[in-house]
Amino acid sequence: MFSQTCISAGVRVLKEEAQALLDLIPAIDDSFVAACKIMMETKGKVILTGVGKSGHVATKIASTLASTGTQSFFVQAGEAAHGDLGMIGKEDCVIAISNSGEGNELKILIPILKRRQIPLISITGNLESSLAKASNVALNAHVDHEACPLNLAPTSSSTAELAIGDALAVALIEARGFTERDFAMSHPGGALGRRLLVHCQDIMHKGNEIPVVKDTVSLKDALFEMTQKTLGFICIVNANHELAGIYTDGDLRRSLEKGATINSPIKDLMSTSVRGVVKAETLAADALALMHNLKINSLVVIDDNRHPIGAFNLHDLMRAGII
């Protein structure tokens, strides 16, 4: 009985809130375009404000805008009336969120914003409210009924406010041509940031850490170098220090099966068809994809003259958080 009650309530809430959002589609009209235009033309920051649940929604929208190319932050409406209004500059615009549009905290701010000629956008469930009428642009977030069975707790209404805010953010993303890389710049610590901002030069072993020998040495000398550097392979270079071949742990097993000895010239044993090479500026994520396609565990980083300038393997990618 308890389980069925919970499931029934959960399904009903999702259906009601989904329908409430669909009912908002006609509200994406010229007013929505005007709000986007104000935000696009704002030279300062887009300030979000609200009280209670609407305040929490405003916080989330401010965060979304800030991470998608629009300088933005949240100011609690009550605190703004007690000093924090100084955080709002003449080149900013304000988005005030309130379901009723009649909150006292917001009413206190309206005349001050008007005197300072700061554009005001409202997201409200009541277009006849004081807030809506005082706004340069009022966006309709009206819902007929809360998903709360008592029609009291902000549920459908707060979801509607959030959806309108997301719609504004996405509209600005497309209008600005905001890219995946732009997004990553705001999220350097996340998985996307690592995927788009970490390059091979950031993770590769350099200088004396690169396993490299000349093509004139023996297998014995090559193995000594490979064992010292512990990357599972070694670069072989010619007299001009150009990458001439590569030799791996797997190549060693195959060489011994064919009768090679430790005195065999490495030049006769190395793989000369080296496809596992990248440039220093290559994204680490692209390098990982190359390793996957070639079914190899390591790569050599070369410069424009095919000189080895770095090397790394899967373990280095794991340490960098690329995998």
RANOR-V769629 format. One record per pair of residues at least 4 apart in sequence whose C-alpha atoms are under 8 Angstrom apart, sorted by the first residue. I is the first residue (numbers start at 1). GAP is how many residues later the second one is. Records with the same first field share a line. If there is no record, write none. Layout:
I=GAP + GAP
//
This chain:
1=4
2=4
3=4
4=4
5=4
6=4
7=4
8=4
9=4
10=4
11=4
12=4 + 135
13=4 + 134 + 135
14=4
15=4
16=4 + 131 + 140
17=4 + 130 + 138 + 139 + 142
18=4
19=4
20=4 + 123 + 124 + 136 + 140
21=4 + 138 + 139 + 142
23=120
24=4 + 116 + 117 + 118 + 136
27=5 + 112 + 113 + 114
28=4 + 5
29=4
30=4
31=4 + 106 + 107 + 108
32=4 + 107 + 136
33=4
34=4 + 103
35=4 + 86 + 102
36=4 + 132 + 135 + 136
37=4
38=4 + 55 + 81
39=7 + 54
40=132
42=4 + 49 + 50 + 51
43=48 + 49
44=27 + 45 + 46 + 47 + 48 + 49
45=25 + 26 + 27 + 28 + 46 + 47 + 48
46=16 + 24 + 25 + 26 + 27 + 46 + 47 + 48 + 49
47=15 + 25 + 26 + 27 + 28 + 41 + 45 + 46 + 47 + 48
48=10 + 11 + 13 + 14 + 24 + 25 + 26 + 27 + 46 + 47 + 48 + 49
49=6 + 9 + 10 + 25 + 26 + 27 + 28 + 45 + 46 + 47 + 48
50=4 + 5 + 6 + 8 + 25 + 26 + 27 + 46 + 47 + 48 + 56
51=4 + 5 + 25 + 26 + 27 + 46 + 47 + 52 + 54
52=4
53=4 + 101 + 105
54=4 + 43 + 44 + 45 + 104 + 107
55=4 + 21 + 42
56=4
57=4 + 101 + 104 + 105
58=4 + 16 + 38 + 39 + 104
59=4 + 14 + 15
60=4 + 102
61=4 + 101 + 104 + 105 + 108
62=4 + 10 + 11 + 12
63=4 + 9 + 10
64=4 + 102 + 105
65=4 + 5 + 6 + 7 + 104
66=4 + 5 + 6 + 7
67=116 + 119 + 120
68=101 + 105 + 110 + 114 + 115 + 118
69=104 + 109 + 113 + 114
75=4 + 5 + 9
76=4
77=4 + 28 + 29 + 32
78=4 + 27 + 28
79=4 + 5 + 6
80=4 + 5 + 6 + 29
81=4 + 24 + 27 + 28
84=4
88=4
90=26 + 27 + 28
91=27
92=26 + 27
93=25 + 26 + 27 + 28
94=24 + 25 + 26 + 27
95=25 + 26 + 27 + 28
96=10 + 24 + 25 + 26 + 27
97=4 + 25 + 26 + 27 + 64
98=4 + 5 + 24 + 25 + 26 + 27
99=24 + 25 + 26 + 27 + 42 + 43 + 58 + 59 + 62
100=24 + 25 + 26 + 29
101=23 + 24 + 25 + 26 + 28 + 29 + 30 + 31
102=4 + 5 + 27 + 28 + 29
103=4
104=4
105=4
106=4 + 25
107=4 + 23 + 24
108=4
109=4
110=4 + 21 + 24
111=4
112=4
113=4 + 5 + 6 + 7
114=4 + 5
119=16 + 17
120=14 + 15 + 16 + 17
121=14 + 15 + 16 + 17 + 18
122=9 + 10 + 13 + 15 + 16 + 17
123=9 + 15 + 16 + 17 + 18 + 38 + 41
124=8 + 14 + 15 + 16 + 17 + 18 + 37
125=15 + 16 + 17 + 18 + 32
126=6 + 14 + 15 + 16
127=5 + 6 + 11 + 12 + 13
128=4 + 5
129=4
130=4
131=4
132=5 + 6
133=5
139=25
141=16 + 19 + 20 + 23
142=15 + 18
143=13 + 14 + 17
145=6 + 11
146=5 + 6 + 7 + 8 + 9 + 10 + 11
147=4 + 8 + 9
148=4 + 5 + 6 + 7
154=4
155=4
156=4
157=4
158=4
159=4
160=4
161=4
162=4
163=4
164=4
165=4
166=4
167=4
168=4
169=4
170=4
171=4
172=4
173=4 + 5
174=4
178=4 + 5
179=4
180=4
181=4 + 15 + 16
182=4
183=4
184=4 + 8 + 9 + 12 + 13
185=8 + 12
186=7
187=5 + 6
188=4 + 5 + 6 + 9
189=4 + 5
190=4
191=4 + 130 + 131
192=4
193=4 + 5
194=4 + 126 + 127 + 128
195=88 + 89 + 90 + 127
196=87 + 89
197=86
198=4 + 5 + 85 + 86 + 87
199=4 + 81 + 82 + 83 + 84 + 85 + 86
200=4 + 78 + 79 + 80 + 81 + 82 + 83 + 84 + 87 + 101
201=79 + 80 + 81 + 109
203=109 + 113 + 114 + 117
204=97 + 106 + 107 + 108 + 112
205=4 + 5 + 105 + 106 + 107
206=4 + 103 + 104 + 105
207=102 + 103
209=20
210=19 + 99 + 100 + 101
211=14 + 15 + 18 + 20 + 22 + 23 + 24 + 100
212=13 + 14 + 22 + 23 + 24 + 25
213=4 + 9 + 12 + 21 + 22 + 23 + 24
214=22 + 23 + 24 + 25 + 27
215=21 + 22 + 23 + 24 + 29 + 50 + 51 + 52
216=49 + 50 + 51
217=4 + 5 + 48 + 49 + 50
218=4 + 44 + 45 + 46 + 47 + 48
219=4 + 42 + 43 + 44 + 45 + 46 + 47
220=4 + 42 + 43 + 44
221=4
222=4 + 12 + 44
223=4
224=4
225=4 + 9
226=4 + 5 + 6 + 7 + 8
227=5
231=67 + 81 + 82
232=16 + 17 + 66
233=13 + 14 + 15 + 16 + 65
234=12 + 13 + 14
235=8 + 9 + 10 + 11 + 12 + 65 + 73
236=7 + 8 + 9 + 10 + 11 + 31 + 34
237=4 + 5 + 6 + 7 + 8
238=4 + 5 + 6
241=66 + 67
242=63 + 64 + 65 + 66
243=63 + 64 + 65
244=28
245=25 + 26 + 27 + 28 + 29
246=24 + 25 + 26 + 28
247=4 + 5 + 22 + 23 + 24
248=4
249=4
250=4
251=4 + 18 + 19
252=4
253=4
254=4
255=4 + 5 + 14
256=4 + 5
260=4
264=4 + 5
265=4
266=4
276=14 + 15 + 18 + 20 + 22 + 23 + 24
277=22 + 23 + 24 + 25
278=4 + 9 + 21 + 22 + 23 + 24
279=22 + 23 + 24
280=21 + 22 + 23 + 30
282=4 + 5
283=4
284=4 + 33 + 38
285=4 + 37
286=4
287=4 + 12
288=4 + 26 + 29
289=4
290=4
291=4 + 5 + 6 + 7 + 8
292=4
297=16 + 17
298=13 + 14 + 15 + 16
299=12 + 13 + 14
300=8 + 9 + 10 + 11 + 12
301=7 + 8 + 9 + 10
302=4 + 5 + 6 + 7 + 8
303=4 + 5 + 6
312=4 + 5
313=4
314=4
315=4
316=4
317=4 + 5 + 6
318=4 + 5
//
